[in-house]
Amino acid sequence: MDENLHSPQRWLIELRMSHVDLDGLIDRHAPSLRDDDLALRRMKRRRLLLRDEIARLERALQPPEPA
C-alpha cells in the first residue's frame, strides 16, 4: 500500500487537485489582487507550471502507440 502513495498516478491526482485549488483561488481573489499585479502573475505562473507538469506526466503514463 505504501508504494501506492508514491505512484505516478497518485502524483498526477495530487497535481490535478493543486491545479483546481489554485484555479479557484485565482478566480476568487483576482478582483482584489488587481492592485497586487505581481501576486496575481505569480499565482498564474504557478498554475501554468502545474498544467505543464500534468501534461508531461500524462504523456509519460500513456502507453506508446503502435507503429
Backbone as CSV, one residue per row, in Angstrom:
resi,resn,N_x,N_y,N_z,CA_x,CA_y,CA_z,C_x,C_y,C_z
1,MET,0.817,-1.194,0.000,0.000,0.000,0.000,0.862,1.260,0.000
2,ASP,2.015,1.201,0.654,2.888,2.366,0.736,3.388,2.793,-0.646
3,GLU,3.650,1.833,-1.533,4.113,2.180,-2.873,3.029,2.906,-3.668
4,ASN,1.777,2.679,-3.318,0.668,3.368,-3.967,0.684,4.867,-3.676
5,LEU,1.186,5.255,-2.509,1.232,6.665,-2.123,2.239,7.450,-2.947
6,HIS,3.213,6.759,-3.531,4.264,7.424,-4.286,4.213,7.074,-5.769
7,SER,3.110,6.562,-6.238,2.988,6.167,-7.639,2.806,7.398,-8.522
8,PRO,3.183,7.285,-9.789,2.960,8.403,-10.720,1.485,8.776,-10.845
9,GLN,0.607,7.781,-10.774,-0.828,8.072,-10.862,-1.284,8.919,-9.672
10,ARG,-0.769,8.592,-8.500,-1.108,9.359,-7.294,-0.588,10.794,-7.419
11,TRP,0.639,10.937,-7.937,1.227,12.262,-8.108,0.396,13.076,-9.106
12,LEU,-0.102,12.421,-10.159,-0.933,13.087,-11.140,-2.223,13.595,-10.501
13,ILE,-2.819,12.796,-9.661,-4.029,13.211,-8.941,-3.731,14.418,-8.059
14,GLU,-2.618,14.374,-7.348,-2.233,15.486,-6.470,-2.018,16.773,-7.281
15,LEU,-1.354,16.649,-8.420,-1.119,17.818,-9.268,-2.432,18.392,-9.785
16,ARG,-3.335,17.529,-10.205,-4.640,17.999,-10.695,-5.417,18.710,-9.600
17,MET,-5.378,18.167,-8.400,-6.078,18.805,-7.273,-5.467,20.171,-6.968
18,SER,-4.146,20.253,-6.989,-3.472,21.530,-6.746,-3.842,22.546,-7.815
19,HIS,-3.917,22.097,-9.061,-4.279,22.991,-10.158,-5.697,23.529,-9.980
20,VAL,-6.622,22.655,-9.646,-8.010,23.077,-9.431,-8.098,24.044,-8.251
21,ASP,-7.393,23.735,-7.166,-7.401,24.621,-5.999,-6.851,26.004,-6.355
22,LEU,-5.741,26.027,-7.071,-5.131,27.301,-7.446,-6.014,28.062,-8.427
23,ASP,-6.642,27.362,-9.332,-7.550,27.986,-10.283,-8.703,28.664,-9.541
24,GLY,-9.272,27.979,-8.572,-10.346,28.564,-7.770,-9.877,29.762,-6.970
25,LEU,-8.685,29.663,-6.419,-8.118,30.770,-5.651,-7.930,32.002,-6.530
26,ILE,-7.427,31.795,-7.720,-7.240,32.910,-8.653,-8.580,33.528,-9.006
27,ASP,-9.569,32.693,-9.308,-10.897,33.208,-9.662,-11.516,34.019,-8.529
28,ARG,-11.371,33.526,-7.308,-11.978,34.212,-6.155,-11.258,35.508,-5.800
29,HIS,-9.944,35.511,-5.946,-9.174,36.654,-5.451,-8.652,37.585,-6.541
30,ALA,-8.883,37.266,-7.798,-8.385,38.106,-8.886,-8.889,39.552,-8.776
31,PRO,-10.172,39.774,-8.498,-10.619,41.177,-8.397,-9.908,41.958,-7.290
32,SER,-9.652,41.323,-6.170,-8.999,42.025,-5.072,-7.488,42.126,-5.270
33,LEU,-6.941,41.302,-6.162,-5.496,41.325,-6.406,-5.110,42.214,-7.589
34,ARG,-6.067,42.927,-8.145,-5.756,43.812,-9.274,-4.676,44.827,-8.890
35,ASP,-4.691,45.265,-7.633,-3.680,46.213,-7.171,-2.336,45.539,-6.959
36,ASP,-2.357,44.252,-6.706,-1.119,43.495,-6.484,-0.879,42.600,-7.696
37,ASP,-0.497,43.226,-8.788,-0.314,42.523,-10.051,0.744,41.433,-9.948
38,LEU,1.781,41.660,-9.159,2.852,40.680,-9.024,2.342,39.381,-8.395
39,ALA,1.534,39.479,-7.371,0.987,38.281,-6.719,0.092,37.509,-7.672
40,LEU,-0.723,38.215,-8.423,-1.610,37.561,-9.386,-0.793,36.873,-10.485
41,ARG,0.235,37.542,-10.990,1.081,36.932,-12.018,1.799,35.698,-11.485
42,ARG,2.231,35.737,-10.244,2.907,34.573,-9.645,1.958,33.382,-9.528
43,MET,0.727,33.652,-9.110,-0.244,32.559,-8.999,-0.565,31.976,-10.376
44,LYS,-0.701,32.838,-11.362,-0.998,32.353,-12.713,0.188,31.571,-13.281
45,ARG,1.388,32.027,-12.988,2.577,31.297,-13.446,2.643,29.925,-12.779
46,ARG,2.352,29.864,-11.509,2.339,28.578,-10.796,1.289,27.650,-11.398
47,ARG,0.139,28.199,-11.750,-0.921,27.400,-12.365,-0.456,26.837,-13.714
48,LEU,0.242,27.658,-14.505,0.774,27.183,-15.782,1.829,26.098,-15.589
49,LEU,2.674,26.269,-14.595,3.683,25.248,-14.311,3.035,23.930,-13.904
50,LEU,1.981,24.008,-13.117,1.247,22.803,-12.734,0.630,22.138,-13.961
51,ARG,0.036,22.948,-14.829,-0.568,22.397,-16.043,0.484,21.706,-16.914
52,ASP,1.641,22.325,-17.042,2.719,21.727,-17.839,3.206,20.417,-17.221
53,GLU,3.328,20.388,-15.913,3.761,19.166,-15.226,2.718,18.058,-15.374
54,ILE,1.444,18.425,-15.307,0.365,17.449,-15.503,0.454,16.869,-16.914
55,ALA,0.623,17.718,-17.909,0.712,17.252,-19.295,1.925,16.345,-19.485
56,ARG,3.060,16.705,-18.900,4.272,15.893,-19.011,4.062,14.520,-18.390
57,LEU,3.448,14.495,-17.225,3.216,13.232,-16.536,2.186,12.375,-17.280
58,GLU,1.159,12.998,-17.827,0.165,12.255,-18.609,0.815,11.609,-19.834
59,ARG,1.690,12.349,-20.508,2.396,11.774,-21.660,3.277,10.605,-21.241
60,ALA,3.921,10.726,-20.095,4.803,9.662,-19.614,4.014,8.411,-19.230
61,LEU,2.795,8.585,-18.778,1.984,7.447,-18.336,1.229,6.768,-19.468
62,GLN,1.093,7.444,-20.598,0.371,6.839,-21.719,1.246,5.762,-22.369
63,PRO,0.629,4.661,-22.712,1.405,3.628,-23.397,1.811,4.111,-24.782
64,PRO,2.974,3.687,-25.262,3.397,4.120,-26.605,2.451,3.594,-27.671
65,GLU,2.224,4.404,-28.690,1.335,3.995,-29.774,2.057,2.967,-30.657
66,PRO,1.310,1.980,-31.129,1.946,1.003,-32.030,2.359,1.651,-33.337
67,ALA,3.441,1.181,-33.887,3.963,1.766,-35.127,3.167,1.345,-36.335
